[in-house]
Amino acid sequence: MADTTTVGKSVRQKDGRPRVTGQARYYADFAFKNLLQTRILRCPYPAAGIANMDVSQAEALPGVRLVMTHKNYPGIFRTALHYVGDLVAAVVADDEEIAEEALELIRVEYVKKPFVLDLKEAIAPGAPQAFEGEDNCHDWEFHAFLSDRDPHTRLFKTKTPSDYNGFGDIEKGFAEAEVVVEQTGFRYAYCKSPAMEPRGCTAHFDGVKLQMYTHSQGLHDEKYCLAQALGVGSDKVNLVSPFTGSSFGGKNADVLNPNMPSHYLAIAGMASLALHLPVHCGYSREEEMLCGWSRGTITDVKIGFTKEGVLTAMDFSHWQEVGASGDKYPPKNAMLATGAVLYSRNCEHLRGKIRYVYTNRFASVGWQGYGAPEGIFAVETTMDIAAERLGIDPLTLRKMNCMRTGDIDAGWDPLTYKSAYISSSGIEECLDVGARHLDWKNNWRHPRHKTGRIRHGMGVAIFAMGAGRPGPGNSSEAMVKIFPDGTAALVCAIADIGQGQHTVQCQIVAEVLGLPYSKVGLVCHDTDSTPFATLVSNSCGTWIQGWATFEAAMDAKRQLLRLAADKLGTTPEELEIGEGGIRCIAAPDKGLTFKEAFGPIGHYGGRHEIIGAYVNDSPHPNCLRDGRKDELYIPKEKGAQFISLDVDTETGMVSNVRVTMVQNVGRALHPKIVEGQLLTARHGVEHAVLGDECIVDPRHGWLLNPNFIDYKHATSMDCVVEPFVLEIPGDRSHPFGATACGEGAACPTLAAFSNAIYNATGVRLIETPFTPARILAGLGKIQAKGRKNA
């Protein structure tokens, strides 16, 4: 790798000090004179209609400023309610106590309706409809069949709408397979993202502009949606997000979609515009737990192999529960686990049927992994079954078939390109690193050789995750300013939701300009002062924003060198920038200070700043093979995860959990931040062995674990996570060779756990979470319903 001075170093994070000292200001910290408080009346039924509502007593209560219902704000509130916690009304009052009292005075006559709370039941014929008049189960609208494969590039040239994703001839593929492995009924539990900061905002209409203080994953995208929902121009709204108290991808706000949990923005915004006063609308922990769920799936997998273990065909059937939600896109990422991407090396025949299913079990969102962990759980567990059937080591089978650099990504996003090249892999190397660390060759043994009460198990799974696919909506912009005193500023709206983007982008600027990192500032907190930046999701920040930042810095650098060259009587190519100014490469003693290069500064002379700018309308030209727009390279998160654990066969308890997370990141722009991203593998422990899932009263639809006491999150006391960061150079899709990192750690965990538990006990668990009861039932010590065997 090329030597660098800032990139690749674990510099102090730009926002680290205020975060750890308590100086950071989140949306709830913005206080204004006469700040009003909001409380929301929520539906007590999983499915209901509003027959009548009387708010007269609430409106008459002293201190109540506004009562919002479907009658005066139909764009926010509806008469049809689809889950426990759905919006019925909101009260805006002088303080919280008055708002709470007013809620008690609202009289609502509900009409209860049939409901469905289980994914399997929602799929069944005759099931109650989660949304009245609409089927629960929907095929993915962008299913396509790829054909007309170029014999030289291996890229598909034709994409035809179909009722499934696929290529080749699936029936022929299985007919020719010598070994076929099939497993049905994988179930991934409905889970919750563990963000500490509940959703909310503070709105302040100052008579000219609506200032919205909130958390954000994409300031500009969310501002445009909010302005449309409020019925005002985008110039009248400024979204401000100094700090976000974690997100894990689950706080993407889309106010235009009434089924997404973004109502706080519309409620506070509408109220502030109407009252000309600041309004705070923040969710309690219990309210936060009623939204932002994801992950419920049912999956069937069938894979064909040669007797030597070469994968030839794969059939993948996948149902994803999205609750009473409007986010139908997570299911598509399940295809990343199949022969479309993860096992694209040898797979010649593929069929993937994906569907999204509505239920009345709360509103879901996409969060860390955005549909990929569900598919990987099913495929990677099936690959372990196949390894045993074929008599091949689980690592060897994966290394034979996993994607490699230059293989074809046929992931079927609804974008313009049909297929693309995978810019880098490194999965084989990741498997080798983990295997050496755990001494897999000597320590892994088949479960039939294990006895005793406490049994040790080891499991592995590999993964591939998307990284901001190029196409509509995946553009990003940046400006870089250089000042006469030798400092610079990055002007960029990329969100930092805890993954360190602000720091990494400033490192890129410092590296390009040749300035110390400490001399690069950041303007990032609101939409009025920044250009558009991509939504932080699908691990696209470093990749898509990275190019915008790099090119904007290069633009500013070229301008400064031209300015200095004119004064030195030389060419820009003969100059370089350093901490002290601009100097001649061949004669370092000859040069100018920044101030001298800028010239006299005053009201009537000199340059006060240099501004470089760039719009990365992805894909960047560097991502194109020989400049061909139909032959592009796209990066992937990729790697391997190993689980080591002990199982008590008398109690079913799992202990001594050790997670070894290995990922090829191409180039670690900030090694400590990258390690921190890999540590999020701990979240899988919550959904594997801590029993986390959405527990609902089947009679009433009430959430029975609505807080962080009953819905536990994993800590360092529950497991040890060992991160291994691999830096394999050569990925051309980023200016410094970095690839995506951030969501991959969540993708393989459930599969690796399932494989480790099987390796310890011989019990194959295909339904999460892996509770002691399920382990004991698999061992035959209790019945599935929890009663002991006679």
N, C-alpha and C positions, 0 to 999 in steps of 0.2 A: 504494500500500500504506500501511496505517496506520503511524504512527511507533511504534517500539518502542525500548526501552532495552537489552534483553538479547537477545531473539530477533532473529536476523538478523546478529548480531555474531560474529566469530571469537574467542570468549573462550578462555582457557586450559583445556584439557581436564581434567576432574576427575581422571582417572587418568594424565595425561600424564607427570608427574614420576616416579612410581615405575616406569613402563614404561621410560623412557629412562635412568634412573639405575641400573637393576638391582635396585631395592628391591621391585619387584613379586614376589609369591609365587604361583607356580603349583602345581599339585597335587603335582609332584615335589619341591617345596621344603619340604613339611611332614614334618619328621622327629620321630619319637617314640622313646622308650626301648623297646628290644627289637623294633624294626621288622623284620618278616619280609619276605622278597623272594620274588617269584613268577616262575616261568618256565613257558612253555607248550610242550608237545609238539604239533607241527602235522603234519597229514597231508602226505605227500610225493607223493600222487597226486591227479589232478583228480576222480576218482570211485572210491570204494572203500567196503568194509565192514570192520568189525572182527570177525574170527573168534575171536580169542583175545587176551588181554592179561595179562601177568604184571608186577606192580609190586612184588613182594616184595623184590627187591634194592634198589630205590629207597627203599622204606619203611624198610629196615634201615640205610640210610646215616646215620651220626651227623650231627645238625643238620637232618635232614628232619623237619618238623612235620606235614605233611599231603600226601598224594597224592590228587588228585581225578580221577575217571574217570566213565564212564557208569554204573558199578556203584553208587557211593556218592553221586553227584550227577547223576542222570539228567535233571534240569531244565536242566543246562548242557551236558553232553556227550552225544553220540549215537554209535550204532554205524554209522550211515550218514553218509558224508563226501562233500562235494560240490564241493570245490575244493582246490587246493594251498594249504595254510595253514589248512584247517579244523581245529577244535579236536579233539584226541585225548585229552589229559590235561594236568594242571597240577601243578606241584610247589611247595609253600610251604616255605621253608627259612630258616635263620638268616642266610644271605647268598647273593649271586648265584652265587658259585662252587660252593657246595654244590648249589644248585638246578640249575645247568647239569650238574653231574656226575650228579645223580640222573636227569635226563632220559635220559642215555646208558644208564642201567641198566634202563629200561623196555623190555620186550620185547613187541612188537605183531605179530600175524599179520594181515596185510591180505588182503582179497579184492578184487583190482582189477576194476573194472567199465568198460563202455564209457562214453565221455564225448564231449562236444561243446564246442568252444571258439570257434566262429564263429557269428555271428548268422544269416548266410544259410544255413549248414548246419543250424542248429537249427530253422529254419522248414521245411526240406525234409521231405517225407514219409519216414517210416522212420528219422529221425534218432535217435541215442541220447537217452534222457531224462535231463536234468540232475538232476531229482528223480524217482527211480524210482517208476513208477506214476502219474505226472502228466504231462500234455502240456506241451511246452515253450512253445507259443504260446497266449496267452489274449487273448480280446477284452476290451476295457475294460468292466467290469461295469456302468458307469453310462451307457452310450450312451443317447441319448434323441433323439426327434424333436420339435421345437418347432413348434407350429401355433396357429391361432386368434389371429392377430395383431390387436391393437386398432388400428383405423385412425387414432385420434387420438394415442395414446401411442407407437405402434409397438412396444410390448412384447408378447411372446408370453404367452398366458394358459394354454396347455395344453402339458404335457410328457409324452410317451408313451414308455415303454421301447422301444428299437429295437435293431437290430444295427449302427447307426452313428449318429453325431451329424449332425443336419441340419435344414434347413428349406427350404421351397419345393419345387420339382420339378426335380431335377438334370438329368434327361433333357431336359425342356422347355427348361431354361436353356441347355444346350449346343446344342440344335437351333436356338434363336433367336440364338445368338452368331454374329457375323460373322467373328471371328478366334478360333481356339482354339490355345492354346500348351500343350504337354505335355512334361514332362521326367520320366523315370523313373530310378531307381537312385541317388538321392543317398545317400551314406554318410558318416555322422559317426563319427569314430573313438572307440573306447572310451578315455576320458581319466581323469586323476586330479586331484583337488582339491589345490592346492599349500599346504596348511596346514603351517606349520613345526613346531608342537607335535604329537608323536605322541599317540595316544589312551592313556588310562591313568587311574588313580586311586590314592588311598591311603585305606584303610578303617581306622577306629579305633572298636572297640566298647568303651565305657568302663564297661560293666556295666549301664548304664541305656539308653543310646541309641547307635545306630550313626552315627558321624560319617563322611560320605563326602566326601573332598576330590577334586574333579575339574574338568574343563572342562565347560561346559554351554551349550546354546542355549535351554534352558527348564527351570530348576531344579525347579519344582513338578511339571511334567508327568513329568520323568524320575524324581523321587522317588516318585511314585505307582506308576509302573511297576516300579521297583526293589523297593519294599516288597512288592508282589504277588509278584514273582519270588522274594523271600527268604522269603515266608510269614510276614511280621510286619506289624503295624499301621503305618500311615503316621506315627503319633505316635512310633514308635520309630526313625525315620530322619530325619536332617538332612543335606541335600545342601549342601555348601559349595563355592563357586566364586569366589574372589577375583579371579582373572584367567584368561582363556582366551587361549592363544597362537595366535590366528587360527583360523578355521574355514571361512570361505567357504560356510557352510551345510551342511557335510558331516559335522558331529559330532553330529547329532541322535541321542540314545541311546534305544533302545527295547529294554529288557532282556527284555520278554515275547516278543519275536520272535527266535527262535534263528538266523534268517538275516540279522540285522542285526549289524554289528560293534560290539556293546556288551558283549561277554562279560567285559571287564575289571571292570565294575561287579559282576556276579554272582559272579565268581570271588573277588575281594577281599572282597566283602561276606559271602559264605558262609563263607570261611575265617576272617575276623575274628570272626564270630559263634560259630564252632565252637571256635576256639582262645583267644578272649578276649584277643587280642593284635592290635596294629596290623599291617596287611598292605599292602604296596605291589605294585601290578600295573601296570606300564607297558610299552608296546610299544616295541621298537626301530624304527629307521627302516625296516628291511627288513620287519618285521612290519606296520608301518603301511602300507607299499606293497602289502600283500596284501589290503587292504580299502579301502573308500571310493572305488571306481571308479564311473564313470557316463558316459553320453553315447552309447553305441553305437546307431546307428539306420540304418534303410533307409527312404527316403521317395520316394513318387511324387506329382507335382503336375500338375494339369490345370486351366487357367483359361480362361474364355471372356470375350471383350470385344466391344464394339461397335467398328466401324472407327475411331471417334474415340478409343478407349482407355478407355471406361467399363467397369469390371469387372462382369460380370453373373452368372457362375457359377463355383464352385470345387469341385474334387474333390481330396481329400487323403487319401492312404493312408500309414500310418505304423507302422513296427515299431520298438520300443525295447527294446534289450537291457538286462536288469537283473541279469545274471549269476546267481550262486547267492544271490539276495537276496530279502528280503521287502518291499522298498519298490517297490510297483507303481504309485505315484501320479505320478512325473514325466511319463509319456507324455501325461497330460491337458493339461499346459501347452503342448504342441505346438499345440493348437487355438488358442492365443492369436495365432498367426501368420496365421491364415486369415481368411475372411470372417466368422468368429464375433466377432472383435475388431479385429485390425489393419486389415483391409480391409472393415470393416462398413459403410462409407459407402454403397456402391452394390450390394453383393452381395445378390441376392434368392434365390439358389438355392445350397445348400451341402450337401456330403456329406463327412463326415470319419470315416474308419475308423481307430481307433487300437488298438494291441495292445502287450502287454508279453511279452517272450520270455526264458525262462530258458536259461542256458548254465552250463558249469562253469568260467567265466572269472572267478573271484574274486567277492567280494561287492560290490555297488554301493550307493551312497547318492545322495540328491539333494543337489546343491550348486549354487552360484551359477547362477541361471537355471532350475534345477529343471525341465528338459525344454523350456523355451522356446527356447534357442539352436538346438536340433536342428530344430525346426519352422521357425524363422526362416531358417536356412541354406537349406533347400529352397525355401521360398516366395519369399524375397527374391532368390535366384539366378534362379528362374523369372521373376520380375517383370523382371529385367534382360534375359532372353531375349525376353520379350514386348515390352519397349520397343524393342529392335532390330527385331523383326518388324513392329511397328506404325509404325516410323519416328518415334518420340516420344522426347524426352530422358528419361533415367531418372528425373530429379527430377520432371519434369512429370507423368509417368505415376503416380508415387507420390502427388503432391499432389492429383491428380484423385480418387484412390480411398481414401486413408488415412482412418482414423477421425478424427472431429472431436468436439468437446465436444457432449454430448447424444446422440451416436450410441448404438446398442444393443450392450451386451455380452451375447452369447449363449454364454458359455464352458463351460456344462455341468458345473460342479462339482456333486458329489452333495449339494447343499444345498437348502434349502426354497424359495428363490425361483427363478423360471424364467428371467428375463432382467432386465437392469438398465440404467440410464443410465450412460454414461461421464462422469465428473464434469469432466474436462478433458483436452485433448489437447495442442495446440501443436506437432504434428509438422511442419506446414507451416512454421512459424516456425523450427524447428530446421534444416530443410533449407535455408532461406534463409540462416541464419547460417553454416552450414558452406560453402555455395556461395560466399558473399561472401569468406570467409576464404581459400578455395583458388582464388578467381577461376575457378570452374567454367566459366562461360560462355566464357571465352577459352582455358582450358587443357585442357578435356576435348575429346578428338578420338577418332573411331572408330579401332579398331585397323588397319583397312585402309590408313590413312594413315601408319602408323608403320613405319620401317625402321631398319636399323642393329643392331649387336650389343646395346647397352644401350637398352632401351625403357622409357619411363615410362608408368605406368598410374594411373588414378584410379577408385575404386569407391565405391559408397554402398549403405547398407541402413538401413531404419528398423526400429523394434521397439516392441513393447508387452509389458509384463510385469505379472503380477498383483500385488496389494498386499493380501494378507490378506483374502480375501473374507469378508463377514459370514456368520455361521452358527455351527453347533455347534463348539466348540473354539476359536473366535476371540474369546473374552472376555479381559479383562485388568482388573486392579485396581491401585489406588494409595492410599496414605495420605500426607498432608502434615501435618507438625507445625510449629506456630509456638511459639517459646519467649519467655519474658519479657524476654530480653536483645535481642530483635529479630532473632534468627536463625531459620532454619527448616531442616527436614530432609524430604527425600523418602524415603519408605519404599516400595521398589518392587523387584521381582525381575527386571525386564527384563534380559536378558543383553546384555553388551557384548562382541562377538566381534571387535572391532577397528573397528566402524563408528561408534563415538562415541555410542551411545545414552545412556549415563550422563550425558554432558555435555548433550546436547540436552534430555533430560527435566528436568534441573536448570534449564536456561535457561527452560523453560516455567513452572516454579514461580516463578522470580525475576520473570519478566515479569508474571504474574498478581498476585503479592503486592506488586509495586512495591519489592522489595528488591534490593540489589546481588547479583549472581551469586555473589560470594565469600562471601556470608552464607547460602547454601543448601548444606547438607550432604546426604549420601546414605547410606542404609542399603540394601544391595542384595545382600549376598554369600551369604546362606544362606536356607533355607526356614523355619527356626524364627522368624526375625525379620521376615519379609516376607509380604505377601499374594500370592495367585496372580498370575502374569503370563503373557501369551501366549508361546508358543514363537516364538523369533526365526527366522522362515523366511518365504519368500514376501514379503519386504520389508514386513512388517506392523508393525514396531516403532514407527516414528514415527506411523503412522496409528492403530493400535488402542490402543497404550499411551498415545499422545499425548492422546487424549480422556480416558482414566482419570486421567492426571496433571493435566490442565487442570481437570477438574471437581473433583478432590480439593482442588486449590489454591483453587478458587473457593469450595468448601464451607468450608475453613478461613478464608478471607478474610471470608466473610459472618459467621461466628461471631465473629471478632475485631471487626468493625465494629459488630455488635450489642452486644458487651460495652462497647466504647468509647462508643457512642451513649447507653447507659443512664447512663454517668457524666457525659457532656457535655450531657445533656438535649436531644438532637437525634435525627435519624433516621439509619440506616446509609447511606442514599442520599446524604446530605449530607457524607459523610466519605470520605477516601482514605488509603491507607497509603503511607508514604515511609520512607526509611532511618532517620529519627529517631523515627518513631512514627506516630500517627494524627492527622490534622489536618482541619479543616473546609475544604471546597473553596472556599467563598465567603470565608472568613476564615482564611488560612493561618497566622496567628499564634496562632490558638486551636486547642488540641489537647492530646494526651496522649503521654507516652512509652509505650513498650511495657510497661515495668514498672508505670507508673501504671494502665494499662488492665487489667493482670492482677490488680492488687491486692496486698495484703500476702502474702508467700510465707513459709510456715512449715509446721509440722506440722498446724496447725489452721485455715489460712485461705488464700484466694487461689487462683488458677488457676496450675498449674505448666506446663501446655501446652494448646494447642488442637489437636485432631486432626480434620482433614477427610478424608473417604474417599469413594471412588466405584468402582463396578463398571461398566465399559463392556461391557455385554452386547451386542456389536455386532449390527446397525448402531446407531450413535448417532442420536438423533432428528433431528439436523441433516442426516443423510444421507438422510432420507426426503423425498420430494416431497409437500408439503402434508400431511405426517403419514401418508401412505399406506404401509403396510408392504410392499405389493406394487409400489411405485414408488420404488426406491431408487437413490441415486448411489453408485458405487464408483470409487475412484481407480485409476490405472494409472501404472506407470513408462512413459515414452514419450520418444522422441527419434530422433535420426539419428546415424549414424556414417559417417565418410568415411575411406577408406584411400588414401594416396598412396605409391607405391613404384616401384622400378626392378627390371627383370628382365634378367639376363644370358642371352641366348638361346643362348650357347655352353655355359654350365655349368648353366643352370637355377637359379642362385642368385638369391635376392631380397635386395635391400639398400635402404638409405635409406627405411626404413619410417616413415611418419608417420601416426599415428592421431588424427583429429579427432573428439572425442566431444562431442556437443551434446545436452543433455537439459533439458526443462522440468520443474522441480521445484516449481512453484507458488510456494513461498517457501523460500528456503534458510535454515533455522533457524541453521545454522552454516556459512558459506560455505566455510571451509577443509576441514571434514569432508566436505562435499558434493564438493568438488574431488577429495579423496582417494578417494571412492567411484568417481568417473568414471575415475580412473587405473587401476582394475582392468581396464580394457579391454586392458591389457598382456597379460593371461592369454590372450587370443585369439591373440596372436603365437606363443605356445608351441605351440598346436594347429594353427596355420596354416603357419608356415614353419620352426619349429625341429624339426619332425618328431615331436612328442610324441604317443604313443599307447601302448596296452597291447600290448607285444610278448611273445608267449608261444611257447615251444617247442611246436610242434604235436604232437610225439611224446609229451611227458611232461607238458605243461601248466605247465611252470615259467616264472615271470616272468623275463624276460631284461634288464629295466631296472628293478631293484628299489631304486634310490636316486636322489638328486638330482644325481648325476654323469651317469648314463646317461639319466635322465629330466630334461631341462633345463627350467629356468624362465626366463622372459623377464626381462631387467633393462633399465635405461635405456640399456645399450649396444646393445640389440637393436632399439630403436624409440624414437620420440619420441611421447608422448601429450600432446595439447593439449586440455584440458577447457574447455568453454564451458557455463556454468550460466545457463540462462534462467529468469527468474522472471516468470511470467505469472499475474497475480492472478485470483481469481474461483472457485477450487476450494473448494466449500463442505464438503468431506468432512473437513476438518481445522480445528481452532479458529484456526490462524494461516495457513490456506491452503496448507500444505505438502502435497506428494504424495510418493509413495514414491521412494526412491533407494537403490541398493545392489547390485542384481542386473542392472540394465539394461545396464551396460557390457559384460557378457559375451555379451549376446544377439545382436547383429548382426554381430559381428566376422568370423566365418567366411564369411558371405555377402558382406560388403564386400570381404574379401580375394579371394574367388573372382572377384567382378566387376572388381576392380582388375587382377588377373592377366590376365583376358580382355581388358580394355581395353588392356593393354600388349602382349599377344602374339597375341590371337585364339584362345587356347587356353581352352576352357571346362572347368574342373575341378569335378567334382561329388563327389569323394571326398577326404576329409581324412585326414592332413595334406597340405599342398601341397608335397611334397618336390621337389627338383630333378629326380629321376628321372621323376616324373609330368609335370612341365612339359616336359622334353625329349621324353618319349614323345608328349605332345600336339603338340609341334612336328614330330614325325616323325623326330627325330634318333636316337632309340634305340627299341627295341621295348619293349613294356610290361613285359617281364620283366627289362629292364636291359641287354640285348645291343644292340650297335650295329647299325644298318642297314648292309647291304652297299652 
